[in-house]
Amino acid sequence: GQNSGIELMQFKQNQRAKSKMPVKGPGITHICYQSPDDKPLYFKALEQGAEKLSKGDKPIDRGFGVKYAYSRDFDGNIFEMEQLRKPNFENEVWMGHVAIATPNIDSLVQFYTQLFGEDPVSRRNNIHNDAGLDSIGNINGLVLNGAWFRIGNMGLEIWQFVNPVTPQANGLIPYTETGYNKITFEIRNFESEMENIKKRGLFPSIDFKAKRALIRDSDGNLLELSGL
């Protein structure tokens, strides 16, 4: 089975054209699709019209058993493709993570630690002099701070770009604007988990009958919490 889904929305009113999402953000910058190394998604995506973003003519091998590449879809949204030498899934396509870029990683990590009730599995600051990352993002001299949460069978990746700097968001992104407009997390034991989230100091807008809640993170990104 699949571990996630993509919801496509087209609004009849108030939808504005959007320039290409910058790698540095801010906001929900990309989703990551994984595929086995012997069944690469990268070339299939290019054949379907994806715009190549990463440097070179093939995914970048950083020596970890994974090859990486960024591309853009027809609306300018970034998506990452990872080719795994030894995938831990049986499907030809798997979602690895959703990524957010933030001007304040400490604040955003604190928010998601409260939301999930657990710390990130990894944090790294001052990531630099990494030619592989420069090639993936097609930006020379990248300096980054990063944090990674493991949520069920996929991940949440948070980046703060130090060079070039992730800017502050210019207000809340309209829900109808082209781009990634929300992240949805599915939750077992919806009622009890909502109580746990409130005890940790967060207060979503909750519809217990529909088993659905909405909340914005500390950067204003919209999150949906959906009961299974």
C-alpha positions as CSV (number, residue, x, y, z in Angstrom):
1,G,0.0,0.0,0.0
2,Q,0.9,3.7,-0.2
3,N,1.9,5.8,2.8
4,S,0.5,9.1,1.7
5,G,-1.5,11.0,-0.9
6,I,-1.5,14.2,-2.9
7,E,-4.7,16.3,-3.0
8,L,-5.0,18.5,-6.1
9,M,-7.3,21.5,-5.9
10,Q,-8.5,24.0,-8.5
11,F,-10.4,27.0,-7.3
12,K,-12.7,28.9,-9.6
13,Q,-12.1,32.2,-7.8
14,N,-9.3,34.1,-6.2
15,Q,-6.5,31.8,-7.5
16,R,-3.5,33.8,-8.4
17,A,-0.6,32.8,-10.6
18,K,2.5,32.1,-8.6
19,S,6.1,32.5,-9.5
20,K,8.4,29.5,-9.1
21,M,8.8,28.4,-5.5
22,P,12.4,29.4,-4.3
23,V,14.4,26.6,-2.8
24,K,15.1,28.8,0.2
25,G,11.4,29.3,1.0
26,P,9.8,30.4,3.1
27,G,6.9,27.9,3.6
28,I,6.2,24.4,2.5
29,T,8.9,24.1,-0.2
30,H,8.8,20.6,-1.5
31,I,7.7,17.0,-1.2
32,C,10.0,14.1,-1.7
33,Y,9.2,11.0,-3.7
34,Q,11.4,7.9,-3.4
35,S,12.0,5.2,-5.8
36,P,14.3,2.1,-6.1
37,D,17.5,2.8,-7.8
38,D,16.7,0.2,-10.5
39,K,13.4,1.9,-11.2
40,P,14.3,5.6,-11.1
41,L,11.5,8.2,-11.1
42,Y,13.8,11.0,-12.2
43,F,13.9,10.3,-15.9
44,K,10.2,9.4,-16.0
45,A,9.4,12.8,-14.5
46,L,11.5,14.6,-17.1
47,E,9.8,12.7,-19.9
48,Q,6.4,14.0,-18.5
49,G,7.6,17.6,-18.6
50,A,9.1,18.3,-15.2
51,E,11.6,21.2,-15.2
52,K,15.0,20.1,-14.0
53,L,16.3,22.2,-11.1
54,S,19.4,20.4,-9.8
55,K,22.8,20.6,-11.6
56,G,23.8,18.0,-14.0
57,D,22.0,15.5,-16.1
58,K,21.3,12.9,-13.5
59,P,20.6,12.7,-9.7
60,I,23.4,13.5,-7.4
61,D,25.1,10.6,-5.5
62,R,26.3,11.8,-2.1
63,G,27.6,8.4,-1.1
64,F,24.8,7.4,1.3
65,G,23.1,4.8,-0.9
66,V,20.8,7.5,-2.1
67,K,20.8,9.7,-5.2
68,Y,19.0,13.1,-5.0
69,A,17.5,15.6,-7.5
70,Y,15.1,18.5,-7.4
71,S,12.6,19.3,-10.2
72,R,9.6,21.6,-10.6
73,D,6.1,20.7,-11.8
74,F,4.0,22.8,-14.3
75,D,3.0,25.3,-11.5
76,G,6.5,25.9,-10.3
77,N,6.3,23.7,-7.2
78,I,9.5,21.9,-6.2
79,F,9.5,18.2,-5.7
80,E,12.5,16.0,-4.8
81,M,13.3,12.6,-6.1
82,E,15.4,10.2,-4.1
83,Q,16.7,6.9,-5.6
84,L,17.5,4.3,-2.9
85,R,19.9,1.5,-3.5
86,K,18.2,-0.5,-0.7
87,P,14.7,0.8,-0.3
88,N,12.7,-0.1,2.8
89,F,9.5,-0.2,0.9
90,E,8.0,-2.5,-1.8
91,N,6.3,0.1,-4.0
92,E,7.9,1.8,-7.1
93,V,7.1,5.2,-5.6
94,W,7.0,6.2,-1.9
95,M,6.7,9.5,-0.2
96,G,9.8,10.2,1.9
97,H,9.0,13.5,3.5
98,V,7.5,17.0,3.3
99,A,9.9,19.9,3.7
100,I,9.4,23.4,5.2
101,A,11.9,26.3,5.0
102,T,11.8,28.7,7.9
103,P,13.6,31.9,9.0
104,N,13.5,30.6,12.6
105,I,14.2,26.9,13.0
106,D,14.3,27.0,16.8
107,S,10.7,28.3,17.0
108,L,9.4,25.9,14.3
109,V,11.1,22.9,15.9
110,Q,9.6,23.9,19.3
111,F,6.1,24.0,17.7
112,Y,6.4,20.6,16.0
113,T,7.8,19.1,19.2
114,Q,4.7,20.3,21.0
115,L,2.4,19.0,18.2
116,F,4.0,15.6,17.9
117,G,4.9,15.1,21.6
118,E,8.5,14.1,20.6
119,D,11.8,15.7,19.7
120,P,13.3,15.6,16.2
121,V,15.3,12.5,15.4
122,S,18.2,14.7,14.2
123,R,19.3,18.3,14.2
124,R,22.3,19.8,12.4
125,N,23.5,23.4,12.3
126,N,26.0,25.2,10.1
127,I,25.9,22.6,7.3
128,H,28.3,24.0,4.6
129,N,31.0,23.2,2.2
130,D,28.8,20.4,0.8
131,A,29.1,20.3,-3.0
132,G,26.4,17.6,-3.2
133,L,23.8,19.8,-1.5
134,D,24.9,22.8,-3.6
135,S,24.3,20.7,-6.7
136,I,20.9,19.4,-5.5
137,G,19.6,22.9,-4.7
138,N,21.5,24.5,-7.6
139,I,22.9,27.2,-5.2
140,N,26.6,27.6,-4.6
141,G,27.9,28.1,-1.1
142,L,24.8,26.9,0.8
143,V,24.8,27.2,4.5
144,L,22.0,25.4,6.3
145,N,20.5,24.5,9.6
146,G,18.3,21.4,9.6
147,A,16.0,19.3,11.7
148,W,14.2,16.1,11.0
149,F,11.1,14.5,12.5
150,R,9.9,10.9,11.9
151,I,6.2,10.8,11.7
152,G,4.7,7.3,11.3
153,N,6.1,6.0,8.0
154,M,7.4,9.3,6.6
155,G,9.2,12.4,7.7
156,L,9.0,16.1,8.2
157,E,12.1,18.0,7.1
158,I,12.8,21.6,8.3
159,W,15.5,23.8,6.8
160,Q,16.7,27.3,7.8
161,F,18.8,28.7,5.0
162,V,21.6,30.9,6.3
163,N,23.1,31.5,2.9
164,P,21.0,32.5,1.0
165,V,18.8,33.6,3.9
166,T,15.3,32.3,4.2
167,P,13.1,35.4,4.3
168,Q,10.2,36.2,6.6
169,A,6.9,35.3,5.2
170,N,4.9,38.2,3.8
171,G,1.7,37.4,5.7
172,L,-0.4,34.2,5.5
173,I,-0.4,32.5,2.1
174,P,-4.0,32.4,0.8
175,Y,-5.5,28.9,0.8
176,T,-6.5,29.4,-2.9
177,E,-3.0,30.4,-4.1
178,T,-1.1,28.0,-6.3
179,G,1.4,25.9,-4.3
180,Y,1.5,23.6,-1.4
181,N,-1.3,25.0,0.8
182,K,-1.4,22.6,3.7
183,I,0.0,19.4,5.3
184,T,-2.5,16.8,6.5
185,F,-1.5,14.3,9.3
186,E,-3.7,11.3,9.9
187,I,-4.2,10.4,13.6
188,R,-5.5,7.3,15.4
189,N,-7.5,7.8,18.6
190,F,-8.5,11.3,17.4
191,E,-10.3,12.5,20.5
192,S,-7.6,11.5,23.0
193,E,-4.8,12.8,20.8
194,M,-6.5,16.2,20.6
195,E,-6.6,16.4,24.4
196,N,-2.9,15.5,24.5
197,I,-2.1,18.2,22.0
198,K,-4.0,20.8,24.1
199,K,-2.2,19.6,27.2
200,R,1.1,20.3,25.4
201,G,0.0,23.9,24.9
202,L,-1.5,24.0,21.4
203,F,-5.1,24.7,20.6
204,P,-6.4,23.6,17.2
205,S,-9.8,24.4,15.8
206,I,-11.5,21.0,16.3
207,D,-14.5,19.4,14.7
208,F,-14.9,16.3,16.8
209,K,-17.9,15.1,14.8
210,A,-15.9,15.2,11.5
211,K,-12.7,14.1,13.3
212,R,-10.9,17.1,11.8
213,A,-8.8,19.9,13.2
214,L,-6.9,22.8,11.8
215,I,-4.0,24.7,13.2
216,R,-1.2,27.0,11.8
217,D,2.4,26.4,12.9
218,S,4.6,29.2,14.2
219,D,5.4,30.3,10.6
220,G,1.7,30.4,9.6
221,N,1.8,27.2,7.5
222,L,-1.6,25.5,7.6
223,L,-1.9,22.0,9.1
224,E,-4.9,19.6,9.0
225,L,-5.2,16.8,11.6
226,S,-7.5,14.1,10.4
227,G,-8.8,11.2,12.4
228,L,-8.6,7.7,10.9
